[in-house]
Amino acid sequence: MTNKVGLALSGGGARGLAHIGVLNILEQEGIEIDYLAGTSMGGFIAALYAAGLSPSFMWEEALRMSRPRNLLSLIDLSPPRRGLFEGNKIYEYMASHLGDRTFDDLQIPLTLVATNLSTGQQVHFNQGRVVDAARATIAIPGILTPVKQGEQLLVDGGLLNNLPADVVRGMGADVIIAVDVTSKWQLKSTQDRSQHNRHYMFSGFTETVDVLWRSLEIMRTDLDRRQLEEAQPEIVLQPTIPHPINTLTGFTHASEIITAGEQVTIKALPRIHALCASTTLLPTYKEISLLNN
């Protein structure tokens, strides 16, 4: 009897397109995913895959949406209250692919992670309409308006659990492949950032997004480390995504980001195959950390 494989996909904005490359290689290698969990962009891509959309389709769609005109079609500026964007057009876009599917309709068991601002607790979605849960998990504070569901005010799950390896373990996975696409921010000079910003889309929002995203990264870096050590995923993949690709403005680099996901997965294939086929669990999180280098 082979091990049950769980895949945990992290948030990371545009950097999350690397998850498509990971899925593409796993599918080509015949590695079946038994459980999926995702946060933010990782949650949306996990939802698409669980719904039966192929990595090749997602790659083509990412390239289509990387065109400036198509990206601009998703923008609906919010009144100055809870976020830069209202998020209705993004919701419509997600619904065009996920439809009215519920979690029970999915081909792979899926859990999406959001954060309830009313209680300060994680919310794990595994029932109801998938598109509603997907909209909640991508609600980056300050960027997209929160989602109101009953007494809950929901935002990006990355505030509390950006890489839900523990969630997929709780679903029943024997072997966890955790994909971390977050940027380990490095301080750059103001001059260096300004040079890059000239090439970014949405230049009027770049500095705001940069400050918000860096703030989130600082808050959750140590939390991510402690959660990984507790969940003990057997494989941690960290695609090498070049700077200055970041959460919002990196979508125009879709092919480059997806390829980075493929490359890190190819490197890890011998270990992944061994773990998936073994009847006994092999190395732990600390022992396989060399894959991150």
Secondary structure as UniProt FT lines:
FT   STRAND          5..9
FT   HELIX           13..17
FT   HELIX           18..28
FT   TURN            29..30
FT   STRAND          35..39
FT   HELIX           41..50
FT   TURN            51..52
FT   HELIX           55..65
FT   HELIX           68..72
FT   TURN            73..74
FT   TURN            80..81
FT   STRAND          83..85
FT   HELIX           88..98
FT   TURN            99..100
FT   HELIX           103..105
FT   STRAND          110..116
FT   TURN            117..120
FT   STRAND          121..125
FT   HELIX           130..137
FT   STRAND          142..144
FT   STRAND          147..149
FT   TURN            150..151
FT   STRAND          152..156
FT   HELIX           157..159
FT   HELIX           165..170
FT   TURN            171..172
FT   STRAND          175..179
FT   HELIX           190..197
FT   TURN            198..199
FT   HELIX           203..231
FT   STRAND          235..237
FT   TURN            243..244
FT   TURN            247..248
FT   HELIX           249..253
FT   HELIX           254..277
FT   TURN            285..288
FT   HELIX           289..292
//
